[in-house]
């Protein structure tokens, strides 16, 4: 195909970055009726009523280097339940009422927040602090980035965690979610800074 013909057809998704991720991967949130492997629940609902652990809400924004919220980012999380264990099969996930995985885009909230309804995880192994694994995909990224969400009310466990210990002390706060209560709901706030002086720590996996 000549360049002239290519220009006539315009760019294809493989030639540009985003904002397709959230529309296709968090379909229910954006109003698309695609099949879902955990019933027709919202992508951000990680835990149902039967899930073991303290019920929490995690919310935050994905911010660029100037602190501006990014409207077309997608955040994915994976985590164990309150006992520190993952479901071992789709049937186990259904029985537990716990998916261990969720997706949330930033494009449908007026404040450009992502959010997850889940349970506070237990520690996966001795000596490690409770945490949630997170992946961010957004415009301008050719590869997604990996980070972790720790909890500010787990001071003793955080101090002993080997992964946090490997992070420079002055940057560990970028991995800590802040607890509050709102309308009887426990809310952990966790903003993800993609660049700038408060850039979140990302891991090379």
Secondary structure, 3 states (H helix, E strand, C coil): CCHHHHHHHCCCHHHCCCCHHHHHHCCCCCCCCCCCCCCCCCCCECECCCCCCCEEEEEEEEECCCCCECCCCEEEEECCCCCCCCCCCHHHHHHHCECCEEEEECCCCCCCEEEEEEECCCCCCCCCCCCEEEEEECCCCCCCEEEEEEECCCHHHHHHCHHHHCCCHHHHHHHEEEEEEECCEEEEECCEECCCCCCCCCECC
